[in-house]
Amino acid sequence: LIMDIFLPGMTGMDAFRQIKERFPMLPVIIMTGFGTTELAIEATKLGAFDYQLKPFDPGEMLQLIEKALANVRLMQRQVEFNPRIASEDSDALIGQSASMREVYKTIGRVAQTDASVLIRGETGTGKELVARAIYLHSLRNRAPLLAINCTAIPETLLESELFGYEKGAFTGAQARRIGKFEQVDGGTILLDEIGDIPLSTQAKLLRFLQERTFERIGGMESIQVDVRLLAATNRDLEKAIAEKAFREDLYHRLNVVTINIPPLRERREDIPELIDYYMARIARDLHIEEPPMAAEARR
């Protein structure tokens, strides 16, 4: 939903509160002028996905809409542990090997706690699926989940993206900006590729994990939020610590619970189940009967 702050008949804030009450998972983007930026910031604190200053750039607005839609998929698309019951509206974690059963058990043990979780595995092993499963089975699954790809944001902008900034904090900071931690207060944040964040941001993240407080860039006010942190990485963090590229104290703060997702080459017994899952899924997507697979092709 894209809405203005000024509306006929009731204020935009009153409308926003009613919308969030009825549709708590609906991303709301606020449009605002400079004069009502504080109202937009207040709406963001109450759960708005983001706000855009008018007149807005159509390209930037489209990018924001894409992010909002991606976030909806993160929050609402179920993750099943049994591929036989996975529907068109869900994804599945596949495999009954001993290593995958350990992954499922750990998800079950940790999901309803507030512990930080470090999800480790090579690219393509399913780290985001594990994070979504933890979120969907958590006590925070009616609050937002926000995924941040730390490598997709330039180093110079990552700190302001996470923690926000005050007006005039740097050139181009024309108004206060709420960071993602403040925006997701009460919910869950997934920091993907956390092993690649710069050391300066690592220091601020460490303080947040220790005290649950932070300051916006250029600000003096200490802000306290209640956010659960999930982190994912494909990097060898121990090696990064040895090379002074990752803080050891931050590693221990993140490493409260670790889930290691094995690559498929280490759980080859799961390949037949993966074949069956994808054959059924692709046949369903193509609206055809599931074709038989020759034994030689399966081998």
C-alpha positions, 0 to 999 in steps of 0.5 A: 500500500502506498499512502499519503500522510494527508487524507480527507476525513481522517489523518494519515496516521489514524488510517495507518494505525487501522490498516496495521491493525487489520493487515499487520503483514501488509507493507505500507509505503508513506508519501510525505513532504519535508514538512511532514517528515516527522509524521512519516518517521513516526509511522516508520517506527510503528511499522511502515515499510518505508517513506518517500519524500515528495516529489519522489523519483519514480525509479526509486519508488519502483525499487522500494515497491520491489523490496516491499514485495520481496519482503512479503514473500519472505514473511508469508511464503511457508517453509515445509520440512516435508516436501510431500505437503509443500504447496504452490505457496510454499518452499521446502527444506529437502533431505532426511540425511543425519546432517539435515535432521540435525538442522531441523532439530536445531531450528525446532529448539531455537525458533521460539527463543530470542537467541541470535542464530548464525547460519553457515553454509556455502552459497546455494545450501539454503541459508535463507530458507533456514532463516525463514523457517526460524522466523515462521516458527518463532513467537515474532511471526506476526511482526516483520522480518526484514532481510538485508544483503550486506554485500548489496549495499555499499560499505559507506551506506551500510551503517546508515541503512542499518542504524539511520541518520540525523538531518545534516549528519553528512552531505545529502542528509536533508532529513532524518532517516530511520534505520532498519533496526529501528524500523523492525522494532519487535520483529526479526532482522536477517543480515545476509553475508554478515562476514563481509561488513566493514569493521566500523559497522561491526563495532556498532553492531557489537554494541547493539548486541550487547546493549540493544541500543544504538545512536543514529549517525550524527545523533546523540540520542540512545535508541533502544529496540527489541529486535531478534538478529539472524545472521548468515554467511558463506565465509570462513569467519575463523579465517577472517578473524585470524586475518583481522577482517572480522571481530572476534568479540562480535563472532562470539556474540553472533555465535550463540546458536550456530546452524551449519548447512551441509553442501549436497556433496556431503549428503548425497543420500538426499539426492533422490528426494530432491529429484522427486521434489523438483520433478513434481514441482516443475510438472505442476508449474508446467501443468503437465503430468509428472513424467517418469524418470529412467533408472539410468537418468536417476543414477 
